[in-house]
Amino acid sequence: MSLALLRKEAREHGLVLAATFVIGAVALFLTLRVAADLGGRFVGLARFLSTIGLLLALVLANRLLVREYMGRTQLFLETLPVGRARAFATKWLLGCGLMLLTAWLTWLATWRFVRYTEVLEWADAKGALLCAATFCLTAWSFAALAGMLGRYRYIAWAGVAAVVMLATNVAGIPFLDLPVLRLLGQDVQMGYALPETSAFVYAFIIAAACTAGAATLALAGSGAMASTLARRMTARERVFALVALLAVATIGYTLEPKPVQPPFEITEGERFQGKWTRVGVLPTATFDAAAAQSLASTIAADADSLIDALELDIHPPVFVLPQQGLDRHVLRRAALRAADGIVLKVAPNAPSDFVRTLVLHSLLTDVTRNRGMREDRHVLLDGLAVFWALRDDAEGRERWWLRAAAAAEPLTADHLTAWAQTSEQFGECQSLAIAYSAVDTLVQRLGLDAALRSMREIFVSPRDDVRALFERRPATTLAAAGVNWATLAAAAAAARQSARERHAAALARRPTITAAVDVNSSTAQGIAIETTLSGAPRYAAYYQVLHPWTADVGDMSRLDVLGGKAVLPLSPSRNARVLTVIEVEDEILDCPVRVLAERLQLR
Amino acid sequence: MTDAIRLTDLRVRYGRVLALDGLSLTVAGGEIYGLLGRNGAGKTTTLRVLMGIVGADGGTIELNGQPMKRVSVATKRGMGYVSQEQNFYPWMTALQLGRFVAAFYPTWDDDEYARLLRVLDVPPDRRSGVLSGGTRTKLGLALALAPRPPLLLLDEPTAGLDPVARREFNDLVAKMAAERGTTVFLSSHLVDDVEDIATRVGIVQAGRMSIEGRVDELRERVRRVRSLAPLELPSGFTRVRADVWLADGALWSTVSWPDGTSVEPLPLEEIFLAFARTDAPADAAA
């Protein structure tokens, strides 16, 4: 230790450190007030040290070490008769002392605070002090090492944060079970036990390793290493750091674990317990208990058989809530905030195959954590949901082939792999029919077993670790089964042509419908969007303003129109983009058919 | 009299770069020695070795007759050092810097420091960060001289100073050295500075000593020879450059020069230019 250096550090950093301590004291007071409501004796201590404590270590390292090297005043120190090792030791010990002082003051404040409300003797409290001191020692050792890395110090901190994130997210280790953080674990927070000895051993090993690393950087190569590291980052290094940060963030996002939520509780309605699936259907005045029980058992059979076929490990609760007033083809899935499950709101007279399809669709979406809706497999998800709902329903299959046959051709591989665009163009009913035609064709070509083998690989529950990054693409899986998107699209088109021939008479009965959308702009009345339809007595116009950040078109506003013309109740601004859709109820196809879908760029 | 500094076959390597490649030199007690060299020749490294900031990879260091592997902290207490950059704490005033530095030198003299600040016209209560480059250098000199060290090391201290400030600085160094008998080891690439105050000069090139001696002695030994016919000079003469030759002073008078030949002594600057080239012969002095 050098007293002269200590005095210098006190003069140089005294004000900043005093301000930091004052802020820390306020933060500690607030933390203790909040923690008092949580019940644990040392919750405040743990929270303060794991946040403000780490921040203080970072500030101390920046002030005591980084500033000396980056300000090049280290070169002045080296011309004085004071050894490099002595100068480093002085700074390290000063930082360590301040961190230990913080630990002691925090512990003391917490202890005094707790003693207002309960009897807590020194013998019961000293364990928390030991944990706090060890935590602060380790935190400072790491901060000092990071500080000696100069321009790379924040990368070192970010690296530790990434390791913690991977350990908690991927390896599933609880945050407070990680080395060093274990010293602030639940037992310490509650004040009833000390962590096991190994927790202290790990912390001391990490502290010793960090201190040795910091000392090496300070002393090796006549101190040249630390001086070199203290230089500013080059442009290339900045770019590298940014890319590395983005890469880690991307991996972290990719590896985000499935949140653990309790299953949705079904307490009402007609309930049916299948092999894997629990289903509830709420009877209404127009949907009696027998019908509800029948629908529940059918849904359970659909879901159970699909779970078996795809070898999924899920037990989904399904609840169907018929609601008066809904259009029979409007099916909605309710968003559940704090529970897992599938809750559907449908019209009492909703077509059974649509309801069953939506249940299976939701099941596959959930099990794949929405990955099933990626563009490279969404068509297979839609098609499989319909296919499975119709697996024992020959009449229903023909009905869906009729819907598919009514779709305008050609439909190429691009239509199958740009499914969001295809769905927007054809609407829900016909896009489901097209998807069904593709999956049914796939099953015809490969056989059911081989097709299901591919589906098992495509609709898998994603892994929580880095293996998620190396999953096969659906195109690769299909290619392994001997199919590619082009051949599948061509075979499906041929199958639809065949269906067209089978259902020529029915298709011929469909009325010819034409629709248009016009934009009228005038200075007096602004912009008006007018829809026109001929060939049907009524239609539904849907519309939505698309913002630059609109990635997914969700539920659109709907205007039911009786007659041919309508002006959308919308006052868009100039340069806005509006998606306008016209659908009519097709009696032959028994579902709404999209006649027009147009993205308007208003001028 | 014991030599104040004796470096023998000193080698220092920074990674793949050989900064000093067998440098040898001797500085007698009480003399002012000027080490001349181009940028990167090894001057600063030599001084950093003498200050103990950098360790030598080979060779020997003797200070006041004491051989050492590396200059210790105790030895540094007998040295003053002024570097080419003054990296003082910018928030400290000259007085605060004095108090800070004083703690490391048992021989520190507060009165002398105050006197030096007055003589050098350094404001005692202004933060060093706002001082001009010249004033900071003077402050560095005051800090180096206040402990009354027997050895003063100056590493290109006047680089970046205006001519008046340079002259003042050099005069002060020469005066202090004369008054106190301080040994001064000065490195520079400014030949005028060295010529003004140095009693002996060494020219270092690529980490090795090219030539060393008193200034007048160098002028005796190195001369420019211009001749109409090709010259064949006897042994003892070494061609440094096309028309610059090196020989012992006495040898020059033994040669009968053909008609039309001019032999003229060179100023120190020309000698430096001749020896500081990368293709100049190393260890010519030896």
Interface residues (C-beta under 8 A of the other chain):
Chain A: S2 L3 A4 R7 K8 R11 E12 G71 R72 T73 Q74 L75 F76 E78 T79 L80 P81 V82 G83 S222 G223 A224
Chain B: Y14 M51 I53 V54 G55 V73 A74 K76 R77 Y81 S83 E85 Q86 N87 F88 Y89 P90 W91 Q96 F100 V101 A103 F104 Y105
